[in-house]
Amino acid sequence: MSKAVLDGHSASALARVKADYPAELVAMLGEAKGKPDPAAVAELRRRYDIEQLTALGKPPVHDHTAG
């Protein structure tokens, strides 16, 4: 893992993020019937020090039959 344990985050903190963040996000999505409050998602990401790189939403559907 190194690089000063990923810029100052301990290995145990990173393991917690890997385990807890997805579980909390799934619970939030379930409670909100798939449409969570953006502010609640932002707060969850803030608590786990996660930077949003892409918008939360359904991925685009691609037509793989063309050709």
C-alpha positions in Angstrom: 0.0 0.0 0.0 2.7 2.5 1.0 3.2 6.0 -0.4 3.1 7.0 3.3 0.0 4.8 3.5 -1.7 6.7 0.8 -1.0 10.2 1.8 -1.5 10.0 5.6 -4.5 7.6 5.7 -3.8 4.6 7.9 -4.3 1.1 6.5 -7.1 0.5 9.0 -8.9 3.7 8.0 -8.7 2.7 4.3 -10.0 -0.8 5.2 -12.9 0.8 7.0 -13.7 3.0 4.0 -13.7 -0.1 1.8 -16.1 -1.9 4.1 -18.3 0.8 5.6 -18.7 3.4 2.8 -20.3 1.0 0.3 -22.6 -0.5 2.9 -23.8 3.0 4.0 -24.3 4.0 0.4 -26.3 0.9 -0.4 -28.5 1.5 2.6 -29.0 5.1 1.6 -29.9 4.1 -1.9 -32.4 1.5 -0.6 -34.1 3.9 1.8 -34.4 6.6 -0.9 -35.7 4.1 -3.4 -32.7 4.8 -5.7 -33.0 8.6 -5.6 -30.9 9.7 -2.6 -30.7 13.3 -1.5 -27.5 14.8 -3.1 -26.7 16.6 0.2 -26.8 13.3 2.1 -24.5 11.7 -0.5 -22.2 14.6 -0.2 -22.1 14.3 3.6 -21.4 10.6 3.4 -18.5 11.3 1.0 -17.2 14.0 3.3 -17.2 11.7 6.3 -15.2 9.1 4.4 -13.0 11.7 2.7 -14.1 10.6 -0.7 -13.9 12.9 -3.7 -16.7 12.6 -6.3 -15.2 12.1 -9.7 -18.5 11.3 -11.5 -22.1 12.0 -10.9 -24.1 9.4 -9.0 -26.7 8.0 -11.4 -27.5 5.3 -13.9 -24.8 4.6 -16.4 -25.6 5.3 -20.0 -27.0 2.4 -22.1 -24.9 1.6 -25.2 -26.2 -0.1 -28.2 -23.9 -3.0 -28.8 -25.9 -4.4 -31.7 -24.8 -1.8 -34.2 -22.0 -2.9 -36.6 
